[in-house]
Structure formats: structure tokens, C-alpha cells
Amino acid sequence: MCMNNQEIRGYIPLSLWDEKVMEIYALETVNAEIGISLLQTAIGEAKQTNHREILVMTDNHSLSYLCCKKIHFVETGFYQSFRKEPL
């Protein structure tokens, strides 16, 4: 989490599924600089815990997508989400 004057500026919830994969559930941030810093922190955590992969799913029109591309995450698949308003 990144905070400034008691205000949350960005965060990454993540999970260490097994000895191989770290999953980042979301990257929420107010700007690319903080987003990139948070991703780099997650990469450091993955190195410390000997994880070999970091999985991130993001919309290709989002700030998190741009942050991932900026620090050379590689697109490896296609993720399709669905939405529906409750009846």
C-alpha cells in the first residue's frame, strides 16, 4: 500500500499460491508512477519468496495495464470479464 498524509494513493492485494506463482489481484493507483513502484515492490517480494512467476489480469484500457507494460510484463493470454446488473 502507498499512503500520503493518511490518504491511500495505491495498493496491490496479492497471494502466494504455491512455490511458483504469485498472483496480483488488482493494481489500484492514482497515477502510473505509484503503480510502477507498487509493481516493483511486488516483484521484489516474489524474488524474496523465490516465486518464479507473477500473474496479473487487467483490462487493456486501464492504468494498471499501462504500468505492467511499462515495466515489461508480457501478455500471455486473453481474459474476458462479464457484467450484469441484478434484476
Secondary structure, 3 states (H helix, E strand, C coil): CEEECCEEEEECCEEECCCCEEEECCCEECCHHHHHHHHHHHHHHHHHCCCCEEEECCCCCCHHHHHHHHCCCCCCCCCCCCCCCCC
